[in-house]
Amino acid sequence: MKIILLGWIMVPGLFFWNDINAVPFDWNLEFDTIVKRQIDARNFEDLINYSALGSAALLSIPTSDHYLPMLYALGLLDKDEAITHFYEVYQHGGISMRCFQGG
């Protein structure tokens, strides 16, 4: 048995650096929800083609350097491995942090 811990932090250019508890932007919440649903449904292909997921995706991923490591880690999962989300936090309005575990 293997256990894979995966973490993802979206750090777009749009956020309130001086307010860690700022209310998340709508697009931040929308895209994080999309990502969680796609992970749970194992629709990794849709996550790979994130630009087709709408404007919330494009605002959340202005560059892919913080996004691609999540895809690499998802590729390590076997078909039957359970995925558990164990950390979901929003900071500074435009930053979402999601950690999940496979195995």
Jmol script that loads the backbone (N, CA, C; Angstrom):
load data "model"
ATOM      1  N   MET A   1       0.844  -1.174   0.000  1.00  0.00           N
ATOM      2  CA  MET A   1       0.000   0.000   0.000  1.00  0.00           C
ATOM      3  C   MET A   1       0.888   1.235   0.000  1.00  0.00           C
ATOM      4  N   LYS A   2       0.515   2.200  -0.813  1.00  0.00           N
ATOM      5  CA  LYS A   2       1.221   3.469  -0.813  1.00  0.00           C
ATOM      6  C   LYS A   2       0.262   4.559  -0.385  1.00  0.00           C
ATOM      7  N   ILE A   3       0.786   5.579   0.238  1.00  0.00           N
ATOM      8  CA  ILE A   3      -0.008   6.741   0.607  1.00  0.00           C
ATOM      9  C   ILE A   3       0.630   7.942  -0.073  1.00  0.00           C
ATOM     10  N   ILE A   4      -0.176   8.682  -0.809  1.00  0.00           N
ATOM     11  CA  ILE A   4       0.295   9.870  -1.502  1.00  0.00           C
ATOM     12  C   ILE A   4      -0.434  11.067  -0.912  1.00  0.00           C
ATOM     13  N   LEU A   5       0.311  12.024  -0.398  1.00  0.00           N
ATOM     14  CA  LEU A   5      -0.267  13.261   0.100  1.00  0.00           C
ATOM     15  C   LEU A   5      -0.054  14.317  -0.963  1.00  0.00           C
ATOM     16  N   LEU A   6      -1.115  14.987  -1.323  1.00  0.00           N
ATOM     17  CA  LEU A   6      -1.062  15.963  -2.393  1.00  0.00           C
ATOM     18  C   LEU A   6      -1.486  17.318  -1.859  1.00  0.00           C
ATOM     19  N   GLY A   7      -0.757  18.332  -2.211  1.00  0.00           N
ATOM     20  CA  GLY A   7      -1.129  19.677  -1.819  1.00  0.00           C
ATOM     21  C   GLY A   7      -1.141  20.587  -3.019  1.00  0.00           C
ATOM     22  N   TRP A   8      -2.012  21.545  -2.995  1.00  0.00           N
ATOM     23  CA  TRP A   8      -2.149  22.452  -4.112  1.00  0.00           C
ATOM     24  C   TRP A   8      -2.441  23.837  -3.575  1.00  0.00           C
ATOM     25  N   ILE A   9      -1.699  24.803  -4.027  1.00  0.00           N
ATOM     26  CA  ILE A   9      -1.942  26.192  -3.660  1.00  0.00           C
ATOM     27  C   ILE A   9      -2.067  26.986  -4.942  1.00  0.00           C
ATOM     28  N   MET A  10      -3.205  27.622  -5.128  1.00  0.00           N
ATOM     29  CA  MET A  10      -3.384  28.506  -6.272  1.00  0.00           C
ATOM     30  C   MET A  10      -2.983  29.906  -5.849  1.00  0.00           C
ATOM     31  N   VAL A  11      -2.055  30.502  -6.538  1.00  0.00           N
ATOM     32  CA  VAL A  11      -1.568  31.832  -6.192  1.00  0.00           C
ATOM     33  C   VAL A  11      -1.655  32.734  -7.420  1.00  0.00           C
ATOM     34  N   PRO A  12      -2.855  33.187  -7.747  1.00  0.00           N
ATOM     35  CA  PRO A  12      -2.976  34.113  -8.861  1.00  0.00           C
ATOM     36  C   PRO A  12      -2.480  35.499  -8.466  1.00  0.00           C
ATOM     37  N   GLY A  13      -2.414  36.388  -9.380  1.00  0.00           N
ATOM     38  CA  GLY A  13      -1.944  37.742  -9.092  1.00  0.00           C
ATOM     39  C   GLY A  13      -2.983  38.607  -8.408  1.00  0.00           C
ATOM     40  N   LEU A  14      -4.208  38.110  -8.270  1.00  0.00           N
ATOM     41  CA  LEU A  14      -5.287  38.904  -7.702  1.00  0.00           C
ATOM     42  C   LEU A  14      -5.583  38.468  -6.273  1.00  0.00           C
ATOM     43  N   PHE A  15      -5.091  39.235  -5.304  1.00  0.00           N
ATOM     44  CA  PHE A  15      -5.409  38.930  -3.918  1.00  0.00           C
ATOM     45  C   PHE A  15      -5.117  40.137  -3.040  1.00  0.00           C
ATOM     46  N   PHE A  16      -5.628  40.103  -1.824  1.00  0.00           N
ATOM     47  CA  PHE A  16      -5.420  41.166  -0.846  1.00  0.00           C
ATOM     48  C   PHE A  16      -4.332  40.729   0.124  1.00  0.00           C
ATOM     49  N   TRP A  17      -3.092  41.086  -0.161  1.00  0.00           N
ATOM     50  CA  TRP A  17      -1.974  40.601   0.629  1.00  0.00           C
ATOM     51  C   TRP A  17      -2.063  41.021   2.091  1.00  0.00           C
ATOM     52  N   ASN A  18      -2.646  42.179   2.360  1.00  0.00           N
ATOM     53  CA  ASN A  18      -2.693  42.684   3.731  1.00  0.00           C
ATOM     54  C   ASN A  18      -3.852  42.130   4.549  1.00  0.00           C
ATOM     55  N   ASP A  19      -4.695  41.268   3.975  1.00  0.00           N
ATOM     56  CA  ASP A  19      -5.838  40.718   4.705  1.00  0.00           C
ATOM     57  C   ASP A  19      -5.957  39.213   4.460  1.00  0.00           C
ATOM     58  N   ILE A  20      -5.352  38.435   5.349  1.00  0.00           N
ATOM     59  CA  ILE A  20      -5.349  36.976   5.184  1.00  0.00           C
ATOM     60  C   ILE A  20      -6.758  36.397   5.234  1.00  0.00           C
ATOM     61  N   ASN A  21      -7.680  37.063   5.912  1.00  0.00           N
ATOM     62  CA  ASN A  21      -9.044  36.557   6.059  1.00  0.00           C
ATOM     63  C   ASN A  21     -10.032  37.222   5.104  1.00  0.00           C
ATOM     64  N   ALA A  22      -9.539  37.835   4.045  1.00  0.00           N
ATOM     65  CA  ALA A  22     -10.436  38.474   3.078  1.00  0.00           C
ATOM     66  C   ALA A  22     -11.407  37.449   2.511  1.00  0.00           C
ATOM     67  N   VAL A  23     -12.610  37.881   2.230  1.00  0.00           N
ATOM     68  CA  VAL A  23     -13.627  37.001   1.639  1.00  0.00           C
ATOM     69  C   VAL A  23     -13.125  36.534   0.274  1.00  0.00           C
ATOM     70  N   PRO A  24     -13.169  35.229   0.013  1.00  0.00           N
ATOM     71  CA  PRO A  24     -12.688  34.724  -1.276  1.00  0.00           C
ATOM     72  C   PRO A  24     -13.489  35.293  -2.452  1.00  0.00           C
ATOM     73  N   PHE A  25     -12.798  35.565  -3.530  1.00  0.00           N
ATOM     74  CA  PHE A  25     -13.464  35.988  -4.753  1.00  0.00           C
ATOM     75  C   PHE A  25     -14.363  34.857  -5.246  1.00  0.00           C
ATOM     76  N   ASP A  26     -15.440  35.213  -5.936  1.00  0.00           N
ATOM     77  CA  ASP A  26     -16.357  34.202  -6.470  1.00  0.00           C
ATOM     78  C   ASP A  26     -15.646  33.209  -7.386  1.00  0.00           C
ATOM     79  N   TRP A  27     -14.756  33.712  -8.238  1.00  0.00           N
ATOM     80  CA  TRP A  27     -14.054  32.831  -9.172  1.00  0.00           C
ATOM     81  C   TRP A  27     -13.134  31.862  -8.440  1.00  0.00           C
ATOM     82  N   ASN A  28     -12.602  32.283  -7.285  1.00  0.00           N
ATOM     83  CA  ASN A  28     -11.745  31.411  -6.480  1.00  0.00           C
ATOM     84  C   ASN A  28     -12.567  30.240  -5.942  1.00  0.00           C
ATOM     85  N   LEU A  29     -13.715  30.564  -5.358  1.00  0.00           N
ATOM     86  CA  LEU A  29     -14.599  29.515  -4.831  1.00  0.00           C
ATOM     87  C   LEU A  29     -15.093  28.602  -5.944  1.00  0.00           C
ATOM     88  N   GLU A  30     -15.459  29.202  -7.077  1.00  0.00           N
ATOM     89  CA  GLU A  30     -15.997  28.423  -8.194  1.00  0.00           C
ATOM     90  C   GLU A  30     -14.971  27.420  -8.719  1.00  0.00           C
ATOM     91  N   PHE A  31     -13.756  27.888  -8.956  1.00  0.00           N
ATOM     92  CA  PHE A  31     -12.772  26.983  -9.529  1.00  0.00           C
ATOM     93  C   PHE A  31     -12.329  25.922  -8.529  1.00  0.00           C
ATOM     94  N   ASP A  32     -12.207  26.281  -7.266  1.00  0.00           N
ATOM     95  CA  ASP A  32     -11.830  25.280  -6.267  1.00  0.00           C
ATOM     96  C   ASP A  32     -12.894  24.196  -6.176  1.00  0.00           C
ATOM     97  N   THR A  33     -14.159  24.578  -6.282  1.00  0.00           N
ATOM     98  CA  THR A  33     -15.256  23.601  -6.281  1.00  0.00           C
ATOM     99  C   THR A  33     -15.173  22.704  -7.511  1.00  0.00           C
ATOM    100  N   ILE A  34     -14.890  23.303  -8.657  1.00  0.00           N
ATOM    101  CA  ILE A  34     -14.731  22.518  -9.891  1.00  0.00           C
ATOM    102  C   ILE A  34     -13.607  21.508  -9.735  1.00  0.00           C
ATOM    103  N   VAL A  35     -12.473  21.960  -9.219  1.00  0.00           N
ATOM    104  CA  VAL A  35     -11.319  21.072  -9.050  1.00  0.00           C
ATOM    105  C   VAL A  35     -11.669  19.918  -8.120  1.00  0.00           C
ATOM    106  N   LYS A  36     -12.300  20.226  -6.997  1.00  0.00           N
ATOM    107  CA  LYS A  36     -12.661  19.167  -6.048  1.00  0.00           C
ATOM    108  C   LYS A  36     -13.599  18.150  -6.698  1.00  0.00           C
ATOM    109  N   ARG A  37     -14.591  18.627  -7.423  1.00  0.00           N
ATOM    110  CA  ARG A  37     -15.540  17.715  -8.074  1.00  0.00           C
ATOM    111  C   ARG A  37     -14.857  16.856  -9.137  1.00  0.00           C
ATOM    112  N   GLN A  38     -13.966  17.469  -9.905  1.00  0.00           N
ATOM    113  CA  GLN A  38     -13.271  16.715 -10.949  1.00  0.00           C
ATOM    114  C   GLN A  38     -12.338  15.666 -10.335  1.00  0.00           C
ATOM    115  N   ILE A  39     -11.695  16.016  -9.249  1.00  0.00           N
ATOM    116  CA  ILE A  39     -10.828  15.047  -8.560  1.00  0.00           C
ATOM    117  C   ILE A  39     -11.671  13.887  -8.040  1.00  0.00           C
ATOM    118  N   ASP A  40     -12.769  14.206  -7.366  1.00  0.00           N
ATOM    119  CA  ASP A  40     -13.619  13.157  -6.796  1.00  0.00           C
ATOM    120  C   ASP A  40     -14.208  12.246  -7.879  1.00  0.00           C
ATOM    121  N   ALA A  41     -14.502  12.821  -9.043  1.00  0.00           N
ATOM    122  CA  ALA A  41     -15.050  12.036 -10.150  1.00  0.00           C
ATOM    123  C   ALA A  41     -13.949  11.407 -11.003  1.00  0.00           C
ATOM    124  N   ARG A  42     -12.701  11.697 -10.641  1.00  0.00           N
ATOM    125  CA  ARG A  42     -11.535  11.210 -11.384  1.00  0.00           C
ATOM    126  C   ARG A  42     -11.565  11.645 -12.852  1.00  0.00           C
ATOM    127  N   ASN A  43     -12.034  12.849 -13.083  1.00  0.00           N
ATOM    128  CA  ASN A  43     -12.017  13.448 -14.413  1.00  0.00           C
ATOM    129  C   ASN A  43     -10.726  14.244 -14.579  1.00  0.00           C
ATOM    130  N   PHE A  44      -9.613  13.560 -14.503  1.00  0.00           N
ATOM    131  CA  PHE A  44      -8.315  14.223 -14.552  1.00  0.00           C
ATOM    132  C   PHE A  44      -8.059  14.860 -15.916  1.00  0.00           C
ATOM    133  N   GLU A  45      -8.633  14.293 -16.953  1.00  0.00           N
ATOM    134  CA  GLU A  45      -8.466  14.849 -18.300  1.00  0.00           C
ATOM    135  C   GLU A  45      -9.020  16.279 -18.362  1.00  0.00           C
ATOM    136  N   ASP A  46     -10.156  16.513 -17.693  1.00  0.00           N
ATOM    137  CA  ASP A  46     -10.719  17.856 -17.649  1.00  0.00           C
ATOM    138  C   ASP A  46      -9.800  18.814 -16.903  1.00  0.00           C
ATOM    139  N   LEU A  47      -9.143  18.320 -15.852  1.00  0.00           N
ATOM    140  CA  LEU A  47      -8.206  19.160 -15.116  1.00  0.00           C
ATOM    141  C   LEU A  47      -6.971  19.481 -15.953  1.00  0.00           C
ATOM    142  N   ILE A  48      -6.562  18.546 -16.786  1.00  0.00           N
ATOM    143  CA  ILE A  48      -5.423  18.792 -17.674  1.00  0.00           C
ATOM    144  C   ILE A  48      -5.769  19.899 -18.665  1.00  0.00           C
ATOM    145  N   ASN A  49      -6.980  19.868 -19.179  1.00  0.00           N
ATOM    146  CA  ASN A  49      -7.456  20.878 -20.139  1.00  0.00           C
ATOM    147  C   ASN A  49      -8.196  22.000 -19.413  1.00  0.00           C
ATOM    148  N   TYR A  50      -7.575  22.534 -18.378  1.00  0.00           N
ATOM    149  CA  TYR A  50      -8.239  23.499 -17.500  1.00  0.00           C
ATOM    150  C   TYR A  50      -8.711  24.759 -18.223  1.00  0.00           C
ATOM    151  N   SER A  51      -8.085  25.132 -19.308  1.00  0.00           N
ATOM    152  CA  SER A  51      -8.503  26.356 -19.999  1.00  0.00           C
ATOM    153  C   SER A  51      -9.913  26.230 -20.568  1.00  0.00           C
ATOM    154  N   ALA A  52     -10.402  25.011 -20.730  1.00  0.00           N
ATOM    155  CA  ALA A  52     -11.766  24.788 -21.214  1.00  0.00           C
ATOM    156  C   ALA A  52     -12.793  24.821 -20.083  1.00  0.00           C
ATOM    157  N   LEU A  53     -12.334  24.994 -18.844  1.00  0.00           N
ATOM    158  CA  LEU A  53     -13.247  24.983 -17.697  1.00  0.00           C
ATOM    159  C   LEU A  53     -13.833  26.360 -17.394  1.00  0.00           C
ATOM    160  N   GLY A  54     -13.526  27.351 -18.193  1.00  0.00           N
ATOM    161  CA  GLY A  54     -14.162  28.660 -18.029  1.00  0.00           C
ATOM    162  C   GLY A  54     -13.267  29.732 -17.461  1.00  0.00           C
ATOM    163  N   SER A  55     -13.872  30.897 -17.289  1.00  0.00           N
ATOM    164  CA  SER A  55     -13.110  32.070 -16.863  1.00  0.00           C
ATOM    165  C   SER A  55     -12.575  31.931 -15.436  1.00  0.00           C
ATOM    166  N   ALA A  56     -13.291  31.215 -14.567  1.00  0.00           N
ATOM    167  CA  ALA A  56     -12.795  31.018 -13.203  1.00  0.00           C
ATOM    168  C   ALA A  56     -11.461  30.271 -13.226  1.00  0.00           C
ATOM    169  N   ALA A  57     -11.335  29.317 -14.129  1.00  0.00           N
ATOM    170  CA  ALA A  57     -10.072  28.574 -14.260  1.00  0.00           C
ATOM    171  C   ALA A  57      -8.959  29.495 -14.742  1.00  0.00           C
ATOM    172  N   LEU A  58      -9.267  30.322 -15.716  1.00  0.00           N
ATOM    173  CA  LEU A  58      -8.242  31.207 -16.268  1.00  0.00           C
ATOM    174  C   LEU A  58      -7.798  32.265 -15.263  1.00  0.00           C
ATOM    175  N   LEU A  59      -8.718  32.746 -14.441  1.00  0.00           N
ATOM    176  CA  LEU A  59      -8.340  33.690 -13.385  1.00  0.00           C
ATOM    177  C   LEU A  59      -7.528  32.998 -12.291  1.00  0.00           C
ATOM    178  N   SER A  60      -7.846  31.748 -12.013  1.00  0.00           N
ATOM    179  CA  SER A  60      -7.164  31.006 -10.947  1.00  0.00           C
ATOM    180  C   SER A  60      -5.782  30.523 -11.364  1.00  0.00           C
ATOM    181  N   ILE A  61      -5.583  30.340 -12.667  1.00  0.00           N
ATOM    182  CA  ILE A  61      -4.320  29.790 -13.152  1.00  0.00           C
ATOM    183  C   ILE A  61      -3.739  30.720 -14.225  1.00  0.00           C
ATOM    184  N   PRO A  62      -3.211  31.878 -13.810  1.00  0.00           N
ATOM    185  CA  PRO A  62      -2.605  32.761 -14.806  1.00  0.00           C
ATOM    186  C   PRO A  62      -1.314  32.174 -15.377  1.00  0.00           C
ATOM    187  N   THR A  63      -0.624  31.377 -14.588  1.00  0.00           N
ATOM    188  CA  THR A  63       0.523  30.588 -15.039  1.00  0.00           C
ATOM    189  C   THR A  63       0.381  29.212 -14.392  1.00  0.00           C
ATOM    190  N   SER A  64       0.902  28.203 -15.039  1.00  0.00           N
ATOM    191  CA  SER A  64       0.645  26.836 -14.577  1.00  0.00           C
ATOM    192  C   SER A  64       1.648  26.302 -13.558  1.00  0.00           C
ATOM    193  N   ASP A  65       2.623  27.088 -13.134  1.00  0.00           N
ATOM    194  CA  ASP A  65       3.671  26.569 -12.260  1.00  0.00           C
ATOM    195  C   ASP A  65       3.173  26.082 -10.902  1.00  0.00           C
ATOM    196  N   HIS A  66       2.077  26.622 -10.391  1.00  0.00           N
ATOM    197  CA  HIS A  66       1.509  26.145  -9.122  1.00  0.00           C
ATOM    198  C   HIS A  66       0.450  25.079  -9.344  1.00  0.00           C
ATOM    199  N   TYR A  67       0.055  24.866 -10.574  1.00  0.00           N
ATOM    200  CA  TYR A  67      -1.034  23.945 -10.896  1.00  0.00           C
ATOM    201  C   TYR A  67      -0.536  22.586 -11.379  1.00  0.00           C
ATOM    202  N   LEU A  68       0.482  22.578 -12.200  1.00  0.00           N
ATOM    203  CA  LEU A  68       0.971  21.331 -12.796  1.00  0.00           C
ATOM    204  C   LEU A  68       1.410  20.282 -11.775  1.00  0.00           C
ATOM    205  N   PRO A  69       2.053  20.648 -10.664  1.00  0.00           N
ATOM    206  CA  PRO A  69       2.440  19.606  -9.699  1.00  0.00           C
ATOM    207  C   PRO A  69       1.260  18.785  -9.181  1.00  0.00           C
ATOM    208  N   MET A  70       0.089  19.413  -9.073  1.00  0.00           N
ATOM    209  CA  MET A  70      -1.098  18.659  -8.651  1.00  0.00           C
ATOM    210  C   MET A  70      -1.432  17.585  -9.679  1.00  0.00           C
ATOM    211  N   LEU A  71      -1.323  17.929 -10.962  1.00  0.00           N
ATOM    212  CA  LEU A  71      -1.627  16.961 -12.020  1.00  0.00           C
ATOM    213  C   LEU A  71      -0.637  15.804 -12.007  1.00  0.00           C
ATOM    214  N   TYR A  72       0.640  16.103 -11.799  1.00  0.00           N
ATOM    215  CA  TYR A  72       1.641  15.034 -11.729  1.00  0.00           C
ATOM    216  C   TYR A  72       1.319  14.087 -10.585  1.00  0.00           C
ATOM    217  N   ALA A  73       0.954  14.645  -9.433  1.00  0.00           N
ATOM    218  CA  ALA A  73       0.642  13.811  -8.270  1.00  0.00           C
ATOM    219  C   ALA A  73      -0.612  12.976  -8.515  1.00  0.00           C
ATOM    220  N   LEU A  74      -1.621  13.561  -9.163  1.00  0.00           N
ATOM    221  CA  LEU A  74      -2.841  12.796  -9.467  1.00  0.00           C
ATOM    222  C   LEU A  74      -2.532  11.624 -10.396  1.00  0.00           C
ATOM    223  N   GLY A  75      -1.542  11.800 -11.251  1.00  0.00           N
ATOM    224  CA  GLY A  75      -1.152  10.730 -12.157  1.00  0.00           C
ATOM    225  C   GLY A  75      -0.551   9.526 -11.453  1.00  0.00           C
ATOM    226  N   LEU A  76      -0.135   9.686 -10.209  1.00  0.00           N
ATOM    227  CA  LEU A  76       0.429   8.581  -9.436  1.00  0.00           C
ATOM    228  C   LEU A  76      -0.640   7.669  -8.821  1.00  0.00           C
ATOM    229  N   LEU A  77      -1.875   8.135  -8.815  1.00  0.00           N
ATOM    230  CA  LEU A  77      -2.943   7.366  -8.176  1.00  0.00           C
ATOM    231  C   LEU A  77      -3.368   6.180  -9.028  1.00  0.00           C
ATOM    232  N   ASP A  78      -3.660   5.081  -8.360  1.00  0.00           N
ATOM    233  CA  ASP A  78      -4.260   3.935  -9.030  1.00  0.00           C
ATOM    234  C   ASP A  78      -5.766   4.173  -9.144  1.00  0.00           C
ATOM    235  N   LYS A  79      -6.410   3.477 -10.068  1.00  0.00           N
ATOM    236  CA  LYS A  79      -7.844   3.669 -10.314  1.00  0.00           C
ATOM    237  C   LYS A  79      -8.701   3.475  -9.076  1.00  0.00           C
ATOM    238  N   ASP A  80      -8.342   2.518  -8.241  1.00  0.00           N
ATOM    239  CA  ASP A  80      -9.195   2.170  -7.109  1.00  0.00           C
ATOM    240  C   ASP A  80      -8.780   2.831  -5.796  1.00  0.00           C
ATOM    241  N   GLU A  81      -7.798   3.700  -5.832  1.00  0.00           N
ATOM    242  CA  GLU A  81      -7.374   4.353  -4.594  1.00  0.00           C
ATOM    243  C   GLU A  81      -8.360   5.436  -4.178  1.00  0.00           C
ATOM    244  N   ALA A  82      -8.685   5.425  -2.909  1.00  0.00           N
ATOM    245  CA  ALA A  82      -9.576   6.450  -2.367  1.00  0.00           C
ATOM    246  C   ALA A  82      -8.847   7.790  -2.332  1.00  0.00           C
ATOM    247  N   ILE A  83      -9.603   8.854  -2.504  1.00  0.00           N
ATOM    248  CA  ILE A  83      -9.065  10.210  -2.396  1.00  0.00           C
ATOM    249  C   ILE A  83      -9.822  10.906  -1.273  1.00  0.00           C
ATOM    250  N   THR A  84      -9.067  11.447  -0.319  1.00  0.00           N
ATOM    251  CA  THR A  84      -9.649  12.151   0.820  1.00  0.00           C
ATOM    252  C   THR A  84      -9.123  13.579   0.844  1.00  0.00           C
ATOM    253  N   HIS A  85     -10.022  14.548   0.890  1.00  0.00           N
ATOM    254  CA  HIS A  85      -9.637  15.957   1.017  1.00  0.00           C
ATOM    255  C   HIS A  85      -9.537  16.249   2.509  1.00  0.00           C
ATOM    256  N   PHE A  86      -8.373  16.696   2.957  1.00  0.00           N
ATOM    257  CA  PHE A  86      -8.223  16.910   4.396  1.00  0.00           C
ATOM    258  C   PHE A  86      -7.849  18.330   4.779  1.00  0.00           C
ATOM    259  N   TYR A  87      -7.695  19.217   3.815  1.00  0.00           N
ATOM    260  CA  TYR A  87      -7.393  20.615   4.136  1.00  0.00           C
ATOM    261  C   TYR A  87      -7.905  21.485   3.000  1.00  0.00           C
ATOM    262  N   GLU A  88      -8.812  22.399   3.320  1.00  0.00           N
ATOM    263  CA  GLU A  88      -9.386  23.309   2.334  1.00  0.00           C
ATOM    264  C   GLU A  88      -9.470  24.690   2.968  1.00  0.00           C
ATOM    265  N   VAL A  89      -8.653  25.620   2.490  1.00  0.00           N
ATOM    266  CA  VAL A  89      -8.581  26.953   3.091  1.00  0.00           C
ATOM    267  C   VAL A  89      -8.468  27.993   1.988  1.00  0.00           C
ATOM    268  N   TYR A  90      -9.072  29.154   2.233  1.00  0.00           N
ATOM    269  CA  TYR A  90      -8.944  30.302   1.350  1.00  0.00           C
ATOM    270  C   TYR A  90      -8.279  31.423   2.127  1.00  0.00           C
ATOM    271  N   GLN A  91      -7.329  32.094   1.499  1.00  0.00           N
ATOM    272  CA  GLN A  91      -6.651  33.213   2.145  1.00  0.00           C
ATOM    273  C   GLN A  91      -6.502  34.359   1.159  1.00  0.00           C
ATOM    274  N   HIS A  92      -6.478  35.557   1.703  1.00  0.00           N
ATOM    275  CA  HIS A  92      -6.200  36.767   0.934  1.00  0.00           C
ATOM    276  C   HIS A  92      -7.151  36.971  -0.242  1.00  0.00           C
ATOM    277  N   GLY A  93      -8.316  36.367  -0.212  1.00  0.00           N
ATOM    278  CA  GLY A  93      -9.317  36.555  -1.248  1.00  0.00           C
ATOM    279  C   GLY A  93      -9.105  35.720  -2.497  1.00  0.00           C
ATOM    280  N   GLY A  94      -7.856  35.590  -2.936  1.00  0.00           N
ATOM    281  CA  GLY A  94      -7.595  34.926  -4.200  1.00  0.00           C
ATOM    282  C   GLY A  94      -6.695  33.714  -4.121  1.00  0.00           C
ATOM    283  N   ILE A  95      -6.414  33.240  -2.923  1.00  0.00           N
ATOM    284  CA  ILE A  95      -5.545  32.074  -2.765  1.00  0.00           C
ATOM    285  C   ILE A  95      -6.375  30.933  -2.177  1.00  0.00           C
ATOM    286  N   SER A  96      -6.367  29.805  -2.868  1.00  0.00           N
ATOM    287  CA  SER A  96      -7.031  28.618  -2.312  1.00  0.00           C
ATOM    288  C   SER A  96      -5.966  27.558  -2.084  1.00  0.00           C
ATOM    289  N   MET A  97      -6.093  26.880  -0.949  1.00  0.00           N
ATOM    290  CA  MET A  97      -5.164  25.804  -0.607  1.00  0.00           C
ATOM    291  C   MET A  97      -5.978  24.547  -0.377  1.00  0.00           C
ATOM    292  N   ARG A  98      -5.604  23.491  -1.062  1.00  0.00           N
ATOM    293  CA  ARG A  98      -6.317  22.218  -0.973  1.00  0.00           C
ATOM    294  C   ARG A  98      -5.279  21.111  -0.828  1.00  0.00           C
ATOM    295  N   CYS A  99      -5.463  20.273   0.146  1.00  0.00           N
ATOM    296  CA  CYS A  99      -4.618  19.088   0.308  1.00  0.00           C
ATOM    297  C   CYS A  99      -5.527  17.862   0.294  1.00  0.00           C
ATOM    298  N   PHE A 100      -5.047  16.835  -0.346  1.00  0.00           N
ATOM    299  CA  PHE A 100      -5.803  15.601  -0.396  1.00  0.00           C
ATOM    300  C   PHE A 100      -4.842  14.432  -0.391  1.00  0.00           C
ATOM    301  N   GLN A 101      -5.381  13.295  -0.062  1.00  0.00           N
ATOM    302  CA  GLN A 101      -4.580  12.090   0.128  1.00  0.00           C
ATOM    303  C   GLN A 101      -5.127  10.987  -0.746  1.00  0.00           C
ATOM    304  N   GLY A 102      -4.240  10.265  -1.361  1.00  0.00           N
ATOM    305  CA  GLY A 102      -4.629   9.091  -2.107  1.00  0.00           C
ATOM    306  C   GLY A 102      -4.010   7.860  -1.472  1.00  0.00           C
ATOM    307  N   GLY A 103      -4.799   6.826  -1.331  1.00  0.00           N
ATOM    308  CA  GLY A 103      -4.269   5.591  -0.757  1.00  0.00           C
ATOM    309  C   GLY A 103      -4.988   5.162   0.474  1.00  0.00           C
TER     310      GLY A 103
END
end "model"
wireframe off; spacefill off
backbone 0.3
color backbone group
